């Protein structure tokens, strides 16, 4: 499961003193839940409707896909070969505008999804009885790995239908936002727990409110970025869980979905305005 690209040493990029807004894209939705990059200039988006839109940064609609089932997509991702993946009651792959059901589950429902450096899919899911949550790795629709418990047999993730966005970092850690637990849960590639991030404690210079984690993404430096919806900001932490900085830390923002392109530009889906902001922060 190792990737030579993921293990190569990236050039060091320091955080900018002041992040720069590069572009704002109006999706035309009433709200916005997820964004993923097809390229530096094209983004897939979805909200609480059955249609997913591919847009350029000038807000031009390039194509749209309606879910095969007519259900609302829970999340979207783009594979390394440029195909769209979305979750509803199943995990689905869109290739040349044709929708294929890639993964059908029994006793479980898919939540969020990401594509890895090795072109696997990582899927967060909840049991039908709402008593268990887990992460499953798939390769060509075949289940390869299940991540559910720590070394003491305790659940890693809360059993709740709320968002559990997922991303693989460059160092192959698997990062999940657990909204109910107010935490970002990071495990090694093997599934062993590395750390939980729950926000900045009150004895720091940063004001602290309970973390409300939604979207998550990672960059070439193995930094982890997570949207904090309630507190209107994005947390950047390093690969060991140490807080680095906030961005978009003002009340007019409602950050939800996140993604980073190959140049480490950050795309932020604003839940309320339904706009995507492209931000340079490295």
N, C-alpha and C positions, 0 to 999 in steps of 0.2 A: 504494500500500500504506500510505499515511499515514493516520493516524486523528486527527481533530480532538480527540477526547477524550484520546488519549494525549499529544498535544502541548500541551494546555492546562496552565497552571501550577497545581500543587496547592498547598494551604496547607501551610506547613511544620509538621511534627510531630516534635518531638525524641524521642529514645529515653527511655523511663522509666528512672529510677535502678534500679528493681527490677521486673522483669516480674511480672505477676499471673496466676495460674491462675484461669480463669473457670469452666470446666466440664471434666469427665472423662466420656467416653462409652465404654462397654464394647461392643465390636462382636460379641462371641460367637465370634470366630474363634480359631484356635489360634495364629495369628501375623498380622501386618498389614504390607502392602507399600505401599499407596497410599491417599490420601484426597484428595477434591476437594469444594469447597463448592457446593452447589446454592443455598443461602441462608445467612443468619447462623445459622439454627437447624437446618439439614438438611445432611447430608454423605453423599456416596457413598464406599464403602470396598471394597477388595478385597484378597485374599491369594492364597495358592497353591492355590486351588480354583476351580471353574468358576462360582461364584455371586458376584455383586456385590450389596451391600446398601446401601439408602438408610435412614439412621437419623436420628432427632432427637437432640438433645443429652442427652435423658433415657434414651438407649439403647433407645428403642422402635423396632422394625423397622417401617418404613413400606411398603417394597416390596423385592422382590429380583428380580434378572434372572439367568438362567442363560445362559451363552454359547451362541451358535447352534451352534458346532462341538463343544462339549463340552471344548474346550481351556481351560487356565488363562489368564486375562487377564494380560498383561504389565504393562499400565498403564491408567489411566482418566483422563478429563478431562470437563469440562462446557463446552459451547459457550455463546456469549453468549445464545442463545435458550433455554437450559436443558436441552438434550438431552445425554444421556450418550454419550461416545465411549470405546471400549476397543480395545486392540490384543491380538491373539493371533497367528495366522498371517496375518491380514488386519487392516485398520482398519475398525471397525464403528460404526455410528450407531444409537442406540436412541431412537426417537421414538414416544411413546404406547405403550410396552412392545413395540413392533415393532422387530425388529433388521434393519437393512439393511447389507449389505456395501458400504462407501463406497469403499474402496481395496484393490485386489488387486495384489500386487507380483510381478514376475518376476525371479528371481536375487537377490532381497533379502528380508530379513525385518524387520518393524517391531519396534522396542523400546518407546520411550516417546513420549508424545504430549502436546501442549498446544493449547489454543485461543487465538487471538490477539485483539487489540483490534479487528481488521477481520473477525473470525469465520473466518479461515483456520485450517487445522490445520498445525502443525509436528510432524514425525515424525522421530525418530532411528531409524536402521536399520543393519543389518549385512548384508554380502553373504553369500550362501549358502556361499562358500568361506572365510569368516571372514578375509578379507584386506583389507577396506575397510569404513569407516563413513562415514556422511554424515547431513546434515539435509536434509529436503525439505519445502517449503511447498506445501500444496494449497489450492485454492479451489474449492469445489463438486466435489471429487474430481478436479480437474484439476491436474496438476503445474505449479507456477508458478516455482519456484526450487530450486536445489540448492546446498548449502553443504558443501564437502568439503576444499578445499585453501587454504593461505594464499598470500600474494603470491609466495612462492618455490617454490610447487608442492608444499609439504610437507603431509602430512595434518594436518588440524586435530584429528581425534579418533582414538583408538587403535582398531585393528581387533579388537574383543573383544565377546563376547556379554553382558558384564556391564552393569549399569545405566548408562543415559545419560539421566537425567531432564532435562526441558527446560522452560523458561519464557521468556516474552517480557516484558521490563520496560516500564515506562511510557514510557521514552524510545526504545522499539522495539528495544533491543538483544536479542539472542538468547543465552540463557544455558544451558549444558549441563554437567551433571556427568559427568566422565570418570573412572569408578572405577579403571580399570586405571592411568591416568596420574596418579592422585591429584591431580586438578585440576578447577577450574571454568573452562570455556572460554567467553569472552564475545566475540561478534562483533557488528558493526553490522548494521542492517537489510539492508544490501547484501551481507553475508557477509564483510566485511573484519575480520580479527582485531583486537580492541581490547586484550585482556589475558588472561592466565591467572592464576588465583589458586590457590596451592598451600598455603595455611595460613600460620600465624605462624612466622617464623624463631626459632631458639633464642636469639638475643640480645635478645629482648623479655622482658617480665615474665611473659608467658604461657607455660606449659609447652607444648612442641611434640612432637607425635607425627605420624607420616605421615597426611595428610588421607585420610579414607575417605568420599568424598562420595556421597550417595545422592539423596534428594529435593531439589528446588529450587523456590523460589517468589520472587516479587518484590512490592514494596508500592507505595503511592502516591508514595513519595519516591524511587522507582527504586533503593531498597536491594535487595540480593540476599541471600537467606537460603538456606543449604544445610545439610542434615543430615549430620553427621559420625558415622557409626555406631560405628566402633571407639573413638573418643574420647568418646562419650556426650554430644555437645553439638551446638549449632547455631551456625554462624558467620553473623554479619551483616556484610556489606561494602557500601560505597557503590557508586555507579554507575561509579566509576573504579577499583574493585578495592581500595580502602583498608579495612583491617579496622576495624570499629567496636566490636564486643563479641561475647561468647559469651552464650548462654542455655541453660538446662537442662544446665549443666556439672557433672553428677555421675553416678556410675557406675550408678545404678539406672535410668537411661534408655537406651533403644535407639532413637533417632530415625531414622525411615526416610522415609516420605512426608510432604510438606509442602504446605500451601496457605494462602492469605490471602483473607479475605472482603472485601467492599466497604468495611468499616470498619477494615481493617488488623488484624483479629484473626488470629492465627496458629493454624492447626490442625496438630498434630503426630501422626502415626501412629507409635505405639511398636511396633516389630517383635516384641518378646518378649511384652509383656503384652497385645497386641492391643487397646489402648485408645487413644482419640484425646483429646489434651489441647488445649483452647482457651485460648490465652494472649494477654493484652494486653501489648504491649511498646512501643507508641507512645502 
